[in-house]
Amino acid sequence: MEPRKLYRSRENRMICGVCGGVAEYFNVDATLIRLVLAIFAFTGTGIFAYILAAIIIPDAPSRY
């Protein structure tokens, strides 16, 4: 069994695909991840975490 890898989504993206990628990794709806991020954005932590994740998490491999 191959381990799952976390990627930024290419199909389910609004800005950088971080929320879509996290949602695909945990097999949940991306709207829930975006809602949690919006709640954390009010504290300032969410914005910093999103920018950091967008830099660190690689794009999903392209499918031909």
C-alpha positions in Angstrom: 0.0 0.0 0.0 1.5 3.3 -1.1 1.4 6.1 1.5 -0.8 9.1 0.7 0.9 12.4 -0.1 -0.3 15.9 0.5 -0.5 18.0 -2.6 -2.1 21.3 -3.5 -5.2 20.5 -5.7 -5.1 21.4 -9.4 -8.9 20.9 -9.9 -10.4 22.1 -6.6 -8.7 25.4 -6.1 -9.8 28.9 -5.3 -6.5 30.7 -4.7 -3.6 28.2 -4.5 -5.3 24.9 -4.0 -4.3 24.4 -0.4 -7.8 23.8 1.0 -8.7 21.6 -1.9 -5.5 19.5 -1.3 -6.1 19.2 2.4 -9.7 18.2 1.7 -8.6 15.5 -0.8 -6.0 14.2 1.7 -8.5 13.8 4.5 -11.4 12.8 2.2 -13.7 15.6 3.3 -15.5 18.4 1.6 -13.3 21.4 0.7 -16.0 23.8 1.9 -15.5 22.5 5.5 -11.7 23.2 5.3 -12.3 26.6 3.8 -14.8 27.4 6.6 -12.3 26.4 9.3 -9.6 28.5 7.6 -12.0 31.5 7.5 -12.6 31.1 11.3 -8.8 31.0 11.9 -8.2 33.9 9.5 -9.9 36.3 12.0 -7.1 35.5 14.5 -4.4 36.1 12.0 -3.2 32.5 12.4 -5.1 31.2 9.4 -3.6 33.6 6.9 -0.1 32.9 8.0 -0.7 29.1 7.9 -2.3 29.3 4.4 0.6 31.3 3.0 3.1 28.9 4.6 1.2 25.9 3.3 1.0 27.4 -0.2 4.8 27.7 -0.2 5.6 24.3 1.4 3.0 21.9 -0.2 3.8 21.0 -3.8 1.3 21.1 -6.6 -0.3 17.8 -7.5 1.4 16.0 -10.4 -0.2 16.7 -13.7 -2.3 14.0 -15.2 -2.0 13.5 -19.0 
